Amino acid sequence: MEDSNSEIEAELLDDDSYSVLLPTYNEKQNIPIIIAMLMKVSDEKYIIIVLKIRFNSSLNLEIVIVDDNSPDGTQLAIKQLQKIYGEERIVF
C-alpha cells in the first residue's frame, strides 16, 4: 500500500456519515428543539484529533425518527420539520 496510515485515516473520516436514531412518544413540544440542536451541531465545523491528525469538516448527519403513534401531534411536527430540513436528513 502506497498510502500512509494518516492518509487512510483522513480519507475514512472525510467519508463518515452518522445516523441518529430518535425514538419519540408525545414529543410534539420537544422534537423541534432536539432537531434544531442536532442540525446546529451537524452544520458547525468540528475538529477531530486521531493519532495527532486534525480534520476540519461538517458532519454528514441523518436523523431517523421512530414514533410510536403519539396522540399529541408529534407526527405532524416531524413532517413539518422534514419540510424545513429535508426528507433526506430527517427520515420518518
C-alpha positions as CSV (number, residue, x, y, z in Angstrom):
1,M,0.0,0.0,0.0
2,E,1.3,3.4,-1.0
3,D,-0.9,5.5,1.3
4,S,0.4,6.1,4.8
5,N,-1.8,5.3,7.8
6,S,-2.5,9.0,8.3
7,E,-3.8,9.5,4.7
8,I,-6.0,6.4,5.0
9,E,-7.5,7.6,8.3
10,A,-8.1,11.1,6.9
11,E,-9.9,9.6,3.9
12,L,-12.1,7.4,6.2
13,L,-13.1,10.3,8.4
14,D,-13.9,12.5,5.5
15,D,-16.4,9.9,4.2
16,D,-18.0,9.2,7.6
17,S,-21.8,9.6,7.8
18,Y,-23.7,9.4,11.0
19,S,-27.3,8.4,11.8
20,V,-29.1,9.4,15.0
21,L,-32.0,7.2,15.9
22,L,-34.6,9.2,17.8
23,P,-37.5,7.3,19.4
24,T,-40.4,9.5,20.2
25,Y,-43.8,9.4,22.0
26,N,-45.7,12.5,22.8
27,E,-42.8,14.8,22.0
28,K,-44.5,17.4,19.9
29,Q,-43.1,20.2,22.1
30,N,-39.6,18.8,22.3
31,I,-38.9,17.4,18.8
32,P,-38.4,20.8,17.1
33,I,-35.8,21.8,19.8
34,I,-34.0,18.4,19.6
35,I,-33.8,18.5,15.8
36,A,-32.7,22.1,15.7
37,M,-29.9,21.3,18.2
38,L,-28.8,18.3,16.2
39,M,-28.8,20.2,12.9
40,K,-26.8,23.0,14.5
41,V,-24.1,20.5,15.6
42,S,-24.1,18.9,12.2
43,D,-23.6,22.2,10.4
44,E,-20.9,23.5,12.6
45,K,-17.2,22.8,11.9
46,Y,-15.6,20.3,14.3
47,I,-12.1,19.1,14.8
48,I,-11.3,15.5,15.5
49,I,-7.8,14.6,16.6
50,V,-6.8,11.0,15.9
51,L,-3.2,9.9,16.1
52,K,-2.2,13.6,16.1
53,I,-4.0,14.3,12.8
54,R,-6.6,17.1,12.6
55,F,-9.7,17.0,10.4
56,N,-11.9,20.0,10.0
57,S,-15.2,19.3,8.3
58,S,-19.0,19.3,8.8
59,L,-20.8,16.2,9.9
60,N,-22.8,14.2,7.4
61,L,-25.8,13.5,9.6
62,E,-29.3,12.0,9.1
63,I,-31.9,11.7,11.9
64,V,-34.1,8.7,11.9
65,I,-37.2,9.3,13.9
66,V,-39.3,6.4,15.2
67,D,-42.7,7.5,16.6
68,D,-44.9,5.1,18.5
69,N,-48.2,6.6,17.2
70,S,-48.2,9.6,19.5
71,P,-51.6,11.1,20.1
72,D,-50.3,14.6,20.7
73,G,-49.4,15.5,17.1
74,T,-45.7,14.5,17.1
75,Q,-46.0,13.0,13.6
76,L,-47.3,16.3,12.2
77,A,-44.5,18.2,13.9
78,I,-42.0,15.7,12.3
79,K,-43.5,16.2,8.9
80,Q,-43.1,20.0,9.3
81,L,-39.5,19.5,10.3
82,Q,-38.9,17.4,7.1
83,K,-40.1,20.4,5.1
84,I,-37.6,22.6,6.8
85,Y,-34.6,20.4,6.9
86,G,-35.3,17.9,4.0
87,E,-36.6,14.4,3.9
88,E,-33.1,13.1,3.1
89,R,-31.9,14.4,6.5
90,I,-34.9,13.6,8.6
91,V,-36.2,10.1,7.9
92,F,-39.7,9.3,9.3
